[in-house]
Amino acid sequence: MPFNFQKLRSEFPALHQKINKRPLVYLDNAATTQKPRAVIERLTQYYNSENSNIHRGAHFLSQQATLAYEEARKTTQMFINAAFDHEVLFTRGTTEAINLVAHSFFKKFVKQGDEIIVSAMEHHSNIVPWQIACENHGATLKVIPMDDRGVLDMEAYRQLLNEKTRLVAVTHVSNALGTINPVKEIINTAHKFDVPVLIDGAQALSHMKVDVQELDCDFYCFSGHKIYGPMGVGVLYGKEEWLNQMPPYQGGGEMIKEVTFEKTTFNELPFKFEAGTPNVGDVLGMEAAMRFISYLRMDEIAAHEKDLLQYGMQQLKTLDNIRFIGTAPEKTSVISFIFNDIHPYDTGTILDKLGIAVRTGHHCAQPVMDYFGVPGTVRASFAIYNTRDEIDILVEGLKKVREMFG
Ligand SMILES: Cc1ncc(COP(=O)(O)O)c(C=O)c1O
C-alpha cells in the first residue's frame, strides 16, 4: 500500500492546533514526538477499564493488567528482536536504563584503575551516570574523539580499547548532530577485547529498525516518548548473561523472592530489576506506539525522513550566513545550525511567535557544543508527520528573524 501521508498526519491530534494564531509547525521531534490517537486511546482505555496493580492480585482486573503488561514485554521483545522477553526491562526511560547499568554493572565488574569508553557526542545521560560511577569506583572515563563533521574517529577508538576497558557506552544516533554511528563495528571491535557494549538508542528507534541480536549489543536503551509513546517510560534491553550476574539496582516490592530481617533473596529476571509498582499504563501506551511504528513500514518512514533532511538542507542553504553543526554523511533527520550569528534562543523565540517549534540550546550535549565552540544551536528535527511545506515555513520564519536581528 502506498504511504498515505495525509491519513498518517491526521492520526496526531496535537499537530492540528494553532500556536500564536498560526498553524503549529512542530520541528522538535528529537526532544519528544507527538502521540498518535492509538497511543492516547490505549492510555484512556487502560485508565477507564483496566487499571489495577499487577502480579499480586487474585482478582480479575489485576490478572488482566498483569497479562497486558507481560504481553507488552513480548511486543517489545519482538520490536527489537531480543532473544528472550526477560531480557526486556521496563524503566522510566533511557536515562534510568543507563543509570541502572552504571550502578549494577559497576558494582559487580568494575574496580579501581578500570576504564569506560564513551564518545565525544554523547547526551549528558550517557556521560554523567558513568562519571558518577567512575568516581565511586576509582575508574576512568575515556572519550572517542570526533571530527568537524561529527563523525567518530574509529582508529582512535581502537587505540582506546585495552585490557583495562570494562565497558563501551555509545549513542546509536546523536541528538545534537543527527550522526548515525557505526554501532555494529563499534560492538564487533569491543567484543574482540571481550568488552561489552551499551548502545543509547534514544534517537534511533523512531528512524530505523533495530535488531539487538543482529547488532550483538550487550545493552540497548530507549525511551517511549521519542518513539511516539508516553513520557516517563522506557526500556533497558540486556543480554541474559549480563543481567543474571548484575546485582539489583533498587530494592523494594516485586524484585524479591523472600524477605526476612536477616536476608533477602532476589526474584528472577526481569523482576529483579523492576522494584516497586511499575508504570503499567505508560508501558501499554509505549506498546501501542511500537505497534503503530511496526504497522507503518520502516523503509517508508526512512525514505520520507531522508527526503525531509535533503530538502531541508537544500532550502536552508539558500539562506546566507548559516552554519551547520553536524554534517556527517550518515544522518537522521536532524538539522542543527547557527543563523546569522544570532543567539539560538533569540532565533527560537521569534520562530515560536510564528508557530514554529524548534529546540535551542545545548541539547544536553555541552561537550558537543564546546567542541564546535558554540553556546548552543537551533535544532530542527523532523518526524514521519512533517512536510516539505513546513520546511518552507521554517525558511520564511528565519528570513523574518534576520529582518529583526540582522
Ligand atoms: C541520545 C539521547 N540519550 C538519552 C536521552 C535521555 O532520554 P530520556 O530523557 O527520555 O531519559 C536523550 C533525550 O533527549 C537522547 O537524545
The ligand as an SDF file (V2000), in Angstrom:
LIG
                    3D

 16 16  0  0  0  0  0  0  0  0999 V2000
   20.7360   10.4490   22.7110 C   0  0  0  0  0  0  0  0  0  0  0  0
   19.9100   10.5940   23.9550 C   0  0  0  0  0  0  0  0  0  0  0  0
   20.1910    9.8510   25.0170 N   0  0  0  0  0  0  0  0  0  0  0  0
   19.4650    9.9270   26.1420 C   0  0  0  0  0  0  0  0  0  0  0  0
   18.4050   10.7830   26.2490 C   0  0  0  0  0  0  0  0  0  0  0  0
   17.6180   10.8270   27.5210 C   0  0  0  0  0  0  0  0  0  0  0  0
   16.3270   10.3450   27.3290 O   0  0  0  0  0  0  0  0  0  0  0  0
   15.2410   10.4470   28.4850 P   0  0  0  0  0  0  0  0  0  0  0  0
   15.2640   11.8730   28.9430 O   0  0  0  0  0  0  0  0  0  0  0  0
   13.9710   10.0570   27.8360 O   0  0  0  0  0  0  0  0  0  0  0  0
   15.6760    9.5090   29.5570 O   0  0  0  0  0  0  0  0  0  0  0  0
   18.0650   11.5930   25.1740 C   0  0  0  0  0  0  0  0  0  0  0  0
   16.9680   12.5830   25.2640 C   0  0  0  0  0  0  0  0  0  0  0  0
   16.9950   13.6010   24.6120 O   0  0  0  0  0  0  0  0  0  0  0  0
   18.8360   11.4860   23.9910 C   0  0  0  0  0  0  0  0  0  0  0  0
   18.5480   12.2330   22.9190 O   0  0  0  0  0  0  0  0  0  0  0  0
  1  2  1  0
  2  3  1  0
  2 15  2  0
  3  4  2  0
  4  5  1  0
  5  6  1  0
  5 12  2  0
  6  7  1  0
  7  8  1  0
  8  9  2  0
  8 10  1  0
  8 11  1  0
 12 13  1  0
 12 15  1  0
 13 14  2  0
 15 16  1  0
M  END
$$$$
